[in-house]
């Protein structure tokens, strides 16, 4: 999973076969959701998504 901050300030989260773009204010709520999904279902991709979103840190 890869997360990146686009020039317009939105966040792009990409997996091997999909991507999603959303507003910065949704980054941490999505990270929490992915962590909960990992806790509930154990799929490694959920944890990878959470970690990628968290690793972006706060915008400059």
N, C-alpha and C positions, 0 to 999 in steps of 0.2 A: 504494500500500500504506500502511496505517496501523497503527501499534502503539500500544496504550495499556495502562496498568497499571490494573486494575480495583480497586474498593474492598477486595476480599478479598485483594489482592496478586497475583492471577494476571495473566497477560499475554494480551491479545486481539490477534491479528494478523488484519487484515481486508483482503481484496482486493475487486475489483468484484463478484464473484459468490459468495464464500465467506468464512468466518472460522474461526479456530481459537483455542481457549483452552487455555493450559498453564501450568504452575508456573513461577515466577520462575527457578528453577535451570536450566530448559531454555532460557531466553532466549538466552544467548550460544552454547551449542551449536547452537541452531537458526540463529542468525546465521551461524556458521561454515559450517554445512551449506548455507545459501542462497548464501553467497559461493562455495563450491566448485561448486555446481550452476551458478552463473553462469559460472564459469571453464570448466566442462566443456561447457556448452550455449549460453551466450551470451544467454539470455533476459533482457531487462531487468527483468522482474518479480522474478527471483531477487535481483538486486542491490538493487532497491527494498525488498524484504522484509528483507534483511540490514541495510540502512541504517536502516530504520524501527526495527528491534529494537535496534540499537546506539545510536540516538539517545535512547532512553528513559533511558539511564544507570542508575546504581545506585539502588535504592529509598531513600527518605528514612528 
